Amino acid sequence: MKYPYKTREGGATVTVFVPYDCGNHCPFCINKEEYSNLDGFSVEKICRSMDLMDAMTPKCDFVFTGGEPFADLEALQTMLDHVPNTHKVYINTTLPVSRKQSPEDVIRFTEKNREKITCINVSRHLVKYVEESNDELLGKLAVPVRINCVLYRDYPKDKLIPYLERFLHLPVSIQFRFDYTATTPENLYEEDGDKILQNLRSIARFTGLDGCRMRCGFHFDYKGMELTYHKTLPYSTIVERDGDTVYQILYDILIKQNGDLHSDWDKTPLDVEAYRSVVYEPYDLKWIKKA
């Protein structure tokens, strides 16, 4: 049964899957299989869908992911040029450099787009899964940088402090992430049984908890550096009754590599005409407690 859409003021976050691969094989990545065959992938089709989302929700957030957004700076620039400055823009990346793309190229790209990019989320994990660029590059980028680290399965707890010390001299924040494929409504806000949370409490000062139906963040301070422990459900739609009406509450809309629009991570197509009549509600992300 189809229910009408509801989303937060400004519109659901639009996550754009760039149409080119990353070359990495991180064990927790659920997108890798989609890049095994690039037939039909198109920057042009993606841009058309981005234009449509901008027309319907001109203040939504855009997130570029993949694949690897920075693997093709020209294509990434083309897509960014379709995002007006009414939107916040986030880019998820391993920040690759290569013979074709130098650190200076990446720095110049951020300088050119400093008024457009809200934050670059750079993957750096306790266990090394990819070839990483030099850490010092992170401090030279012209936009805010957050380090993303998935604490996957039996991660090495003894490496947490050396990991934090590694980035302490850089102007970055760090977000540790729970394996979202293992997140459920029952354990989303779990504290006592969450070993990651307990490990972080033992090495950093807890400062607060924020969250909503879909995700939450436990906030910490480590020697003046901002840390967040982020947990999110592995889907983006919640069905909920409001009075006499049942709504599909959308947190994310996906633009796939071929330009198709999905309303969830399970390949559910977005009903574009229904989304034109979406009902808005205040964003339910709020501070739950502060230390």
Secondary structure, 3 states (H helix, E strand, C coil): CCCCEEEECCCCEEEEECCCCCCCCCCCCCCHHHHCCCCCCCHHHHHHHHHHHHHHCCCCCEEEECCCHHHCHHHHHHHHCCCCCCCCEEEEECCCCCCCCCHHHHHHHHHHCCCCCCEEEEECCCCCCCCCCCHHHHHHCCCCEEEEEECCCCCCHHHHHHHHHHHCCCCEEEEEECCHHHCCCCCCCCCCCCHHHHHHHHHCEEEEEEECCCEEEEEEEECCEEEEEEEECCCCEEEEEECCEEEEEECEEEECCCCCEECCCCCCECCHHHHCCCEEECCCCEEEEEC
